[in-house]
């Protein structure tokens, strides 16, 4: 079982854009007083971003629901950085497991969150009338591509209606290498690129930060460093655009890790990092929580 630290409290904490893609799943048998929602914080993101998927089950009936679990088929390129399950906004335990890639759909791993194992364990949630269960999942991806989200489901049992099953419409997320700055792509004019019309640069950096939010040190994992340059730089800025850290180091591999521990007195809040190697750069957001 994996647990997400309780400082993860929804979309706003990750500094993401407002919800832009939401759908209501179809519940079978029809006519039940239960709402099952699937919400994405983004449908377009960069490889340095965290995307949040929220699963919400609202019991509007007069019956209790037990044996409840949620399932998501996510591309193998996705990394679940953390999750938080709540009922009526109070954290609840869950069993989390990932089935082998391709066990249901080729190229996808099945992620299961079980809320009532019905085996005498501590995972014994009863969703009472009026209760709202919400599962918030934080996802990152280091690959630039359009990813389809073909299948997510919910299963539970009611004490008077028998089994309930919900399935939602397919969704998608586009992860892009474009981080919003000219130097991110190595400069130059795309029209004059010897590579033709290929929008991807020949050399580029991708990076991700973890844990994020953090309260001690944060580690930035990167890939795509320019070995001909032989060095890499890290700059961290506050929300006013002021430089709070600069570092430079030699590199001997295209992949690596850089741990940043803020100086004493650095306050809580959002910071922005820029990792650069030669003409390639990658940017991201950091959340410091003290």
C-alpha positions as CSV (number, residue, x, y, z in Angstrom):
1,X,0.0,0.0,0.0
2,X,1.2,3.5,-0.8
3,X,0.2,6.5,1.2
4,X,0.2,10.2,0.2
5,X,1.2,12.7,2.8
6,X,-1.7,14.7,4.1
7,X,-0.3,18.0,2.8
8,X,-1.9,17.0,-0.6
9,X,-5.2,18.7,-0.4
10,X,-6.5,19.1,-3.9
11,X,-5.9,20.8,-7.2
12,X,-5.0,24.2,-5.8
13,X,-2.0,23.0,-3.8
14,X,-0.3,21.8,-7.0
15,X,-0.7,25.2,-8.5
16,X,-2.7,23.9,-11.5
17,X,-5.2,25.6,-13.7
18,X,-8.9,25.3,-12.9
19,X,-10.8,22.2,-13.9
20,X,-11.3,22.1,-17.6
21,X,-12.6,18.6,-18.3
22,X,-15.3,16.9,-16.2
23,X,-17.7,14.1,-17.0
24,X,-20.3,12.0,-15.3
25,X,-20.0,8.2,-15.6
26,X,-22.9,6.0,-16.6
27,X,-24.2,3.9,-13.6
28,X,-25.6,0.4,-14.2
29,X,-28.3,-0.5,-13.4
30,X,-29.8,2.8,-14.4
31,X,-32.0,4.9,-12.1
32,X,-29.8,4.6,-9.0
33,X,-29.4,7.7,-6.8
34,X,-25.6,7.8,-7.1
35,X,-23.4,10.2,-9.0
36,X,-20.0,9.1,-10.2
37,X,-17.8,11.9,-11.6
38,X,-14.4,12.0,-13.4
39,X,-12.5,15.3,-13.4
40,X,-9.2,16.2,-15.0
41,X,-7.3,19.4,-14.0
42,X,-5.8,19.6,-17.5
43,X,-6.1,18.1,-21.0
44,X,-3.0,19.9,-22.2
45,X,0.2,20.0,-20.0
46,X,4.0,20.0,-20.3
47,X,6.3,17.2,-19.3
48,X,7.2,19.3,-16.1
49,X,3.6,19.6,-15.0
50,X,1.6,17.6,-12.5
51,X,-1.9,16.7,-13.7
52,X,-4.6,15.8,-11.2
53,X,-7.4,13.3,-11.8
54,X,-10.3,13.4,-9.3
55,X,-12.8,10.5,-8.9
56,X,-15.9,11.5,-7.0
57,X,-18.7,9.2,-5.8
58,X,-21.8,10.8,-4.2
59,X,-24.3,8.5,-2.5
60,X,-27.6,10.3,-3.0
61,X,-29.7,7.1,-2.1
62,X,-31.1,5.8,1.1
63,X,-28.8,2.7,1.0
64,X,-25.3,2.0,2.2
65,X,-22.6,1.0,-0.3
66,X,-19.9,-1.5,0.5
67,X,-17.3,-3.5,-1.5
68,X,-16.3,-0.3,-3.3
69,X,-13.2,0.0,-5.5
70,X,-12.1,2.3,-8.3
71,X,-10.0,1.3,-11.3
72,X,-8.0,3.4,-13.8
73,X,-6.2,2.2,-16.9
74,X,-3.3,4.6,-17.2
75,X,-0.5,4.6,-19.9
76,X,2.7,3.0,-18.7
77,X,4.5,6.3,-19.3
78,X,2.4,7.9,-16.5
79,X,3.8,8.0,-13.0
80,X,1.3,8.2,-10.1
81,X,3.2,10.6,-7.7
82,X,0.6,10.3,-5.0
83,X,-3.0,10.1,-4.1
84,X,-5.4,11.1,-1.4
85,X,-8.8,9.5,-0.5
86,X,-11.4,11.3,1.5
87,X,-15.0,10.9,2.6
88,X,-16.7,14.1,3.3
89,X,-13.2,15.7,3.1
90,X,-11.7,13.5,5.9
91,X,-8.9,11.2,4.8
92,X,-9.7,7.5,4.7
93,X,-7.4,4.5,4.2
94,X,-7.3,2.5,0.9
95,X,-5.4,-0.4,-0.6
96,X,-3.5,0.7,-3.7
97,X,-2.1,-1.8,-6.2
98,X,-0.9,-1.7,-9.8
99,X,-1.5,-4.7,-12.1
100,X,1.1,-5.7,-14.7
101,X,1.2,-3.6,-17.8
102,X,-1.0,-5.0,-20.6
103,X,-3.1,-7.2,-18.3
104,X,-6.3,-5.5,-19.6
105,X,-5.2,-3.1,-22.4
106,X,-1.8,-3.2,-24.2
107,X,0.4,-0.3,-23.2
108,X,-1.6,0.4,-20.1
109,X,-1.3,-0.5,-16.4
110,X,-4.4,-1.1,-14.2
111,X,-4.4,1.0,-11.0
112,X,-6.8,-0.2,-8.3
113,X,-7.9,1.6,-5.2
114,X,-9.9,-0.6,-2.9
115,X,-12.0,1.0,-0.1
116,X,-13.7,-2.0,1.3
117,X,-11.8,-5.3,1.0
118,X,-14.5,-7.3,2.8
119,X,-11.8,-9.5,4.3
120,X,-11.9,-8.4,7.9
121,X,-9.0,-5.9,7.3
122,X,-8.9,-2.2,8.3
123,X,-10.0,-1.4,4.7
124,X,-13.7,-1.6,5.5
125,X,-15.3,1.7,4.3
126,X,-19.1,2.0,4.2
127,X,-20.4,4.8,2.1
128,X,-23.5,5.9,3.9
129,X,-26.4,7.9,2.4
130,X,-25.3,11.5,1.8
131,X,-21.6,10.6,1.9
132,X,-19.1,11.8,-0.8
133,X,-16.0,9.9,-1.5
134,X,-13.2,11.6,-3.5
135,X,-10.0,10.1,-4.7
136,X,-7.4,12.7,-6.0
137,X,-4.5,11.3,-8.0
138,X,-1.4,13.3,-8.9
139,X,0.2,12.2,-12.2
140,X,3.4,13.2,-14.1
141,X,4.7,12.1,-17.4
142,X,8.2,12.5,-18.9
143,X,7.2,11.6,-22.5
144,X,5.8,14.1,-24.9
145,X,2.7,12.6,-26.7
146,X,-1.0,12.5,-26.9
147,X,-2.2,9.9,-24.4
148,X,-5.7,8.3,-24.5
149,X,-7.4,7.4,-21.2
150,X,-9.6,4.6,-22.5
151,X,-11.2,3.1,-19.4
152,X,-12.0,3.8,-15.8
153,X,-14.6,2.0,-13.6
154,X,-16.3,1.9,-10.3
155,X,-17.8,-1.2,-8.6
156,X,-19.7,-1.3,-5.3
157,X,-22.6,-3.1,-3.7
158,X,-25.8,-1.7,-2.1
159,X,-27.7,-3.3,0.7
160,X,-30.9,-3.1,-1.2
161,X,-30.0,-2.7,-4.9
162,X,-27.3,-5.4,-5.4
163,X,-24.2,-4.6,-7.4
164,X,-23.5,-1.2,-9.0
165,X,-21.1,-0.6,-11.9
166,X,-20.0,2.7,-13.4
167,X,-17.9,3.3,-16.5
168,X,-17.0,6.6,-18.0
169,X,-16.3,8.0,-21.5
170,X,-12.7,7.8,-22.8
171,X,-10.6,10.9,-22.2
172,X,-7.2,12.2,-23.2
173,X,-4.2,14.3,-22.1
174,X,-1.6,15.9,-24.3
175,X,1.9,16.2,-22.7
176,X,4.1,18.7,-24.7
177,X,7.8,19.6,-24.5
178,X,6.8,23.3,-25.0
179,X,7.4,25.1,-21.6
180,X,6.6,28.5,-22.9
181,X,10.0,30.0,-23.6
182,X,12.1,30.3,-26.7
183,X,15.3,29.1,-25.1
184,X,13.5,25.9,-24.0
185,X,13.6,24.7,-27.6
186,X,17.3,25.6,-28.1
187,X,16.6,28.9,-30.0
188,X,16.6,29.2,-33.8
189,X,13.9,29.3,-36.4
190,X,11.8,26.1,-36.9
191,X,11.5,26.9,-40.5
192,X,15.2,26.8,-41.0
193,X,15.8,23.7,-39.0
194,X,17.7,21.0,-41.0
195,X,15.3,18.5,-39.5
196,X,12.5,19.8,-41.7
197,X,9.0,20.2,-40.2
198,X,9.7,18.2,-37.0
199,X,8.5,20.4,-34.1
200,X,10.7,18.6,-31.6
201,X,14.2,20.0,-31.0
202,X,17.2,17.8,-31.6
203,X,18.4,18.4,-28.0
204,X,16.1,19.0,-25.1
205,X,15.9,18.6,-21.4
206,X,13.0,17.0,-19.6
207,X,12.7,17.1,-15.8
208,X,10.4,16.3,-12.9
209,X,10.7,17.3,-9.2
210,X,9.9,15.1,-6.2
211,X,8.5,15.2,-3.6
212,X,6.5,18.2,-4.7
213,X,5.2,19.8,-2.5
214,X,8.3,19.5,-0.2
215,X,9.4,20.8,3.2
216,X,13.1,19.9,3.4
217,X,14.9,19.2,0.1
218,X,13.5,18.6,-3.4
219,X,15.1,16.4,-6.0
220,X,15.0,17.3,-9.7
221,X,15.4,14.4,-12.0
222,X,16.5,15.3,-15.5
223,X,17.2,13.7,-18.9
224,X,18.6,15.1,-22.1
225,X,21.6,17.0,-20.8
226,X,24.0,18.2,-23.5
227,X,27.1,16.1,-23.1
228,X,29.1,18.3,-25.6
229,X,28.7,21.2,-23.1
230,X,29.7,19.1,-20.1
231,X,27.8,21.1,-17.5
232,X,24.3,21.9,-16.3
233,X,22.9,24.9,-14.4
234,X,20.0,25.2,-12.0
235,X,18.3,28.5,-11.2
236,X,15.4,28.9,-8.7
237,X,13.2,32.0,-8.6
238,X,10.5,33.2,-6.2
239,X,7.1,34.5,-7.3
240,X,8.6,38.0,-7.7
241,X,11.1,36.8,-10.2
242,X,14.0,37.1,-7.8
243,X,16.8,34.6,-8.1
244,X,17.1,32.7,-4.8
245,X,19.5,30.0,-5.9
246,X,22.0,29.4,-8.7
247,X,24.2,26.4,-9.1
248,X,26.4,24.9,-11.8
249,X,28.0,21.5,-12.0
250,X,29.9,19.2,-14.4
251,X,28.0,16.3,-15.9
252,X,29.2,12.9,-17.1
253,X,25.8,11.5,-18.3
254,X,22.7,12.7,-20.0
255,X,20.5,11.7,-17.0
256,X,21.0,12.8,-13.4
257,X,19.5,14.1,-10.2
258,X,19.9,17.5,-8.5
259,X,18.9,18.0,-4.9
260,X,18.0,21.5,-3.9
261,X,17.7,22.4,-0.2
262,X,16.5,26.0,0.4
263,X,18.7,28.2,2.5
264,X,17.6,28.9,6.1
265,X,14.9,31.5,6.2
266,X,13.4,30.7,2.8
267,X,9.7,31.0,3.2
268,X,6.9,28.7,2.2
269,X,5.3,29.3,-1.2
270,X,5.6,28.6,-4.9
271,X,9.0,28.7,-6.6
272,X,10.1,28.2,-10.2
273,X,13.2,26.4,-11.4
274,X,15.0,26.5,-14.7
275,X,17.4,23.7,-15.5
276,X,19.7,24.4,-18.5
277,X,22.4,22.7,-20.4
278,X,23.8,24.5,-23.4
279,X,20.9,25.9,-25.4
280,X,18.3,23.5,-24.0
281,X,16.3,24.2,-20.8
282,X,13.4,22.8,-18.7
283,X,11.2,24.7,-16.3
284,X,8.9,23.6,-13.5
285,X,7.1,24.7,-10.4
286,X,8.0,23.9,-6.8
287,X,5.9,24.2,-3.7
288,X,7.8,24.7,-0.4
289,X,5.6,23.9,2.7
290,X,7.1,24.5,6.1
